[in-house]
């Protein structure tokens, strides 16, 4: 059996090969010089003296360079070490397998004993080719090669009853990653594993049994198995084999890296550990049940399991458990994929859906509440008109009206969260708005909290001024409550261009020009476990009776309805910062939209800005459409008391019938928006088809733009948000019926 000699990576070989090279070069130089002298003598030229001088100069230069090389240690003249041959004979005749490798297991020397025990083709070039292709050895060989590269000692038990150890060679060899390997027979061979390397699929050319040629004798099969084992180690999926109790028998490298932060990662090797230590305690029973199911149902694939991982931080993994067909200690193969980022995205999506659902529910409740409150406020107006201020019951009636107005304010907050409130947007200079608001903020936050308003020249935005002020006030009050011992509240503005916004890590916000408003405090911060719930309505960390839980939900709804975005950054013990992004307002786009709006916008603006006149009486026929009977009767009573003739209808169908009975002789229609059978927008289309000049006032608890999108373009109508008082109703009617 041939023995592979030491190559240039080994120090002894380097010295021997270096001396041989120097001797050969010296002989070549001497031969060249003799050749030149002989040639000159044969030519018989008369320039012998010149040639002799040149030759002497060349020899002198060679001598000087040789002297310098000897002094610096480059050139050594030593005798052949007689121990090298003896050492080579000892290594070749050793009873243990011995090898020297460089780098990641590249063999530069292997004695005959090691080659005999490797059972691999004689042309193997790496330790992995020598021993890693055998079933059950790939993992141990991987760890040994890693130890050799890291310059540390390690010993592993492998299949075929062998014990393989590796240690780094001392001196310069450590820098070259030279390592010595020893292969000896193990005293107690490890138990066999059933997780074997995948075998190549072959179609026999004859009916001869495939077992007639052992795998070790087939070089192609060995190379195929080697490829399969490399695939096992380098696959992007973590893989491990376990027994019925969950004890890990084998695992690939990714499995160890993926779970290094768990209790399993605290052990140097995963073999012999329980895979149940990987997952959090609450999910261990589920993973154990999957393993038991795979062990009892061979050939069937169990459904995947999503489980939280043990250790610091919230991490998740998806486990696939498949049975092992052979009867052995290994009963299942566990595949794992980390899905932490996927779970985070799912959580954010579910949170947004939850907020949207709650918003729809809040909007529906607010609509019904508005109808009730409108009836209460209208009834109190009638009572107040019937009683003098000196009447003992007058103050009680006023108290009822004040509480009704307070309830209406809460309803508006619900509508703000559901983004269905009525906004009156206008072009704002946020710097001026914050300057005007700073006086109020200083009174609200108290003397213990320092207010720092950092105003910059920012782009204009289009928003409802009162609602924007409510956003800042709500956030300032929350910041004050988070700093009971005092602190600092900072409000700053800045322009964010499209390129800069695209680089921000906030999800759901498209790249565009924004004006950013930051409200930062130095308070207690928001705990991470409730950070996703702060924008939910009625969620509050304050004591019972000290908050409605609608402050941040109102902020969220106003910002969203304005077309902006809001995000929060918080760290417990250091403070919280709310980032509000409002879209930049472009005046040229506003001008174009105003051209398309036409007279409709003018009519609505006139109604919105109308102030109650002294004389609220009038004449004319009004068709009142309202599905709430109590509210309809109160509204009709109030309009009749001001001199109008009122026709009542409970829905759109009855309103069409009443209009036909009057042959269209109706001066004004006051209609609710949300009604059974036929809603307000549909009613408008039907009536305008019969009388294009018919005037209409819509009343609703929802925002105007909630139904305006379902109307044809350039439709003129007025809008009165619920709840409203009797004076507001008759003022809107008077304003709409007055000819322009």
Secondary structure, DSSP 8 states (H G I E B T S, - for coil): ---B---TTSHHHHHHHHHHHHHHHHHHHHHHHHHHHHHHHHHT-S-HHHHHHHHHHHHHHHHHHHHHHHHHTSS------HHHHHHHHHHHT-SSEEEEEETTTEEEEE-HHHHHHH-S-TT--BHIIIIITSTTTHHHHHHHHHHHHHT--EEEEETTTEEEEEEE-STHHHHTTEEEEEEEE-SS-----S----------SSSS-GGGS-GGG-HHHHHHHHHHHHHHHH-SSEEEEE-TT-BEEEE-HHHHHHTTTSGGGGSS--TTSBGGGTB-HHHHHHHHHHHHHHHHSTT-B---EEEEBSSSS--EEEEEEEE-SS-SS--EEEEEEE-HHHHHHHHHHHHHHHHHHHHHHHHHHHHHHHHHHHHHHHHHHHHHHHS-TTSTTHHHHHHHHHHHHHHHHHHHHHHHHTT-S----EEE-HHHHHHHHHHHHHHHH-SSEEEEEE------EEE-HHHHHHHHHHHHHHHHHT-TT-EEEEEEEEEE-HHHHHHS--TT--S--EEEEEEEE-SS---GGGGGGTTSTT---S-TTS--S-HHHHHHHHHHHTT-EEEEEEETTTEEEEEEEEE---HHHHHHHHHHHTHHHHHHHHHHH----S------EEEEE-S-HHHHHHHHHHHHHTT-EEEEESSHHHHHHHHHHTTT--SEEEEESS-SSS-HHHHHHHHHHH-TT-EEEEEESS-THHHHTTS-TT---EEEESS--HHHHHHHHHHHHS--
